[in-house]
Amino acid sequence: MEKRKYPATQSEALRQGVTYYFTGKPCKHGHLSERFAQNRNCRECLRLRNRARTKQDYWLDYGDEQYKERKRQNASKYYHTRAHKRGVRQRRFFEKSSRVATKQGVVELRRVRLEAQLLSIDTGVKHEVDHIIPLIQDLVCGLDVPDNVQILTKAENRRKAARFDQDEQSRIQMQLIKKAPPERG
């Protein structure tokens, strides 16, 4: 729904059974966003609060054991559905089509992934393989090749997400261009 199509008041939104309403006035923090019909909270404020919590690992220990078990059971049910299998098939197709590494490159990628697992075991801190230039991003599409991966901790990788700093990459590329190419013999 577009903002102009939302109801203008909370009572109107509750009557229509709509989740949001839009008054056109900013909240106390200055966000010009929809508000929840149930509690009048600003949608943008909630988004920012949840994002801040994620950066502080708020959700890692969320819920008691019953809640976690219920989540595991639901995940197990979803694992056996047709939608999950279709998603896996699509992901494998796109991964395979984006892979341009040679056989030696594929072996190198496996080595890097195993190295990340070993680091996780040795240090007790989760490590992951991160693509320096993201595989999927609005500005660029990176490749799944050994030169485009690095090992980061899980927290650092989540913080980086699919961000791409064009100035930083340009500086790195200029340094690579300035280096003399290896002599072939």
C-alpha positions as CSV (number, residue, x, y, z in Angstrom):
1,M,0.0,0.0,0.0
2,E,1.2,3.5,-0.7
3,K,1.3,6.0,2.1
4,R,-1.6,8.0,0.7
5,K,-3.8,4.9,0.7
6,Y,-3.3,4.2,4.4
7,P,-6.1,5.5,6.7
8,A,-5.5,8.9,8.3
9,T,-6.4,8.0,11.8
10,Q,-5.8,5.1,14.2
11,S,-9.5,4.5,14.8
12,E,-10.2,4.3,11.1
13,A,-7.3,1.8,10.7
14,L,-8.7,-0.4,13.5
15,R,-12.1,-0.3,12.0
16,Q,-10.8,-1.3,8.6
17,G,-8.5,-4.0,10.2
18,V,-5.4,-2.5,8.6
19,T,-2.0,-2.8,10.4
20,Y,-0.8,0.8,9.7
21,Y,-2.1,4.3,9.4
22,F,-0.4,7.4,8.1
23,T,-1.1,10.9,9.5
24,G,1.4,12.9,7.5
25,K,3.0,14.2,10.7
26,P,6.4,13.2,12.0
27,C,6.9,11.2,15.2
28,K,8.7,12.7,18.2
29,H,12.0,11.5,16.6
30,G,11.2,13.3,13.3
31,H,10.4,10.2,11.2
32,L,7.7,10.8,8.6
33,S,6.5,7.2,8.5
34,E,3.5,5.0,9.0
35,R,2.3,4.1,12.5
36,F,1.1,0.9,13.9
37,A,-2.7,0.9,14.5
38,Q,-2.4,-1.2,17.7
39,N,0.0,1.0,19.6
40,R,0.6,4.2,17.6
41,N,4.3,3.5,17.4
42,C,6.3,4.8,14.4
43,R,7.3,2.0,12.0
44,E,10.7,3.6,11.3
45,C,11.5,3.9,15.0
46,L,10.9,0.2,15.4
47,R,13.1,-0.7,12.4
48,L,16.0,1.4,13.7
49,R,15.6,-0.1,17.2
50,N,15.6,-3.6,15.9
51,R,18.7,-2.9,13.7
52,A,20.5,-1.5,16.8
53,R,19.6,-4.6,18.8
54,T,20.9,-6.8,16.0
55,K,24.3,-5.0,16.0
56,Q,24.5,-5.7,19.8
57,D,23.8,-9.4,19.4
58,Y,20.5,-8.9,21.2
59,W,18.8,-11.8,19.4
60,L,21.4,-14.4,20.1
61,D,20.0,-15.5,23.5
62,Y,16.4,-14.6,22.7
63,G,13.7,-16.9,24.1
64,D,13.7,-19.8,26.5
65,E,14.3,-23.5,25.6
66,Q,10.6,-24.1,24.7
67,Y,10.7,-21.2,22.2
68,K,13.9,-22.5,20.7
69,E,12.6,-26.0,20.4
70,R,9.4,-24.8,18.7
71,K,11.6,-22.8,16.2
72,R,13.6,-26.0,15.5
73,Q,10.5,-28.0,14.9
74,N,9.1,-25.4,12.5
75,A,12.4,-25.2,10.7
76,S,12.4,-29.0,10.4
77,K,8.9,-29.0,9.0
78,Y,9.9,-26.3,6.4
79,Y,12.9,-28.4,5.5
80,H,10.7,-31.1,4.0
81,T,8.4,-28.7,2.1
82,R,8.4,-28.2,-1.7
83,A,9.1,-24.5,-1.2
84,H,12.4,-25.2,0.6
85,K,13.5,-27.7,-2.1
86,R,12.7,-25.2,-4.8
87,G,14.7,-22.5,-3.0
88,V,17.7,-24.8,-2.7
89,R,17.5,-25.7,-6.3
90,Q,17.4,-22.1,-7.4
91,R,20.3,-21.2,-5.1
92,R,22.4,-24.0,-6.4
93,F,21.6,-23.0,-10.0
94,F,22.6,-19.3,-9.4
95,E,25.7,-20.4,-7.4
96,K,26.8,-22.7,-10.2
97,S,26.2,-20.1,-12.9
98,S,28.1,-17.4,-10.9
99,R,31.1,-19.6,-10.3
100,V,33.8,-18.8,-12.8
101,A,36.6,-20.3,-10.8
102,T,38.8,-23.0,-12.4
103,K,39.1,-26.4,-10.9
104,Q,42.1,-25.1,-9.0
105,G,40.0,-22.1,-7.8
106,V,37.2,-24.4,-6.6
107,V,39.8,-26.4,-4.5
108,E,41.2,-23.1,-3.2
109,L,37.6,-22.0,-2.2
110,R,37.1,-25.3,-0.3
111,R,40.4,-24.7,1.4
112,V,39.4,-21.2,2.6
113,R,36.0,-22.5,3.8
114,L,37.8,-25.3,5.8
115,E,40.2,-22.8,7.2
116,A,37.3,-20.7,8.4
117,Q,35.8,-23.8,10.1
118,L,39.1,-24.6,11.8
119,L,39.5,-21.0,13.0
120,S,36.0,-21.4,14.5
121,I,36.9,-24.6,16.3
122,D,40.3,-23.3,17.5
123,T,39.2,-19.9,18.8
124,G,35.6,-20.7,19.8
125,V,34.4,-17.7,17.8
126,K,32.3,-18.3,14.7
127,H,34.2,-17.5,11.5
128,E,32.7,-17.3,8.0
129,V,33.8,-16.8,4.4
130,D,32.8,-13.3,3.2
131,H,32.8,-12.0,-0.4
132,I,34.7,-8.8,-0.6
133,I,32.6,-7.6,-3.5
134,P,29.1,-9.0,-2.7
135,L,27.6,-11.6,-5.0
136,I,24.3,-9.7,-5.1
137,Q,24.2,-6.0,-4.7
138,D,22.6,-3.0,-6.5
139,L,25.8,-1.5,-7.8
140,V,28.0,-4.6,-8.5
141,C,28.0,-8.4,-8.8
142,G,31.0,-10.1,-7.4
143,L,32.3,-13.5,-8.3
144,D,32.7,-16.7,-6.2
145,V,36.5,-16.9,-6.8
146,P,39.4,-17.2,-4.4
147,D,40.5,-13.6,-4.9
148,N,37.1,-12.3,-3.8
149,V,36.8,-14.0,-0.5
150,Q,38.1,-13.3,3.0
151,I,37.6,-14.9,6.4
152,L,35.7,-12.7,8.9
153,T,34.1,-13.4,12.3
154,K,30.3,-14.0,12.1
155,A,29.7,-10.6,13.8
156,E,31.9,-8.7,11.4
157,N,30.3,-10.4,8.4
158,R,26.8,-9.5,9.7
159,R,28.0,-5.9,10.2
160,K,29.4,-5.7,6.7
161,A,26.4,-7.4,5.1
162,A,26.2,-6.8,1.3
163,R,27.8,-3.4,1.5
164,F,30.2,-2.2,-1.1
165,D,32.5,0.8,-0.8
166,Q,33.3,1.9,-4.3
167,D,36.1,4.4,-3.3
168,E,37.8,1.7,-1.2
169,Q,37.7,-0.8,-4.1
170,S,39.0,1.8,-6.6
171,R,41.9,2.4,-4.3
172,I,42.7,-1.3,-4.1
173,Q,42.4,-1.7,-7.8
174,M,44.8,1.2,-8.5
175,Q,47.4,-0.5,-6.2
176,L,47.0,-3.7,-8.1
177,I,47.5,-1.9,-11.4
178,K,50.7,-0.2,-10.2
179,K,52.3,-3.5,-9.2
180,A,54.5,-5.0,-11.9
181,P,53.0,-8.1,-13.5
182,P,54.8,-11.4,-12.6
183,E,57.4,-12.4,-15.2
184,R,56.5,-15.4,-17.3
185,G,59.2,-17.9,-18.1
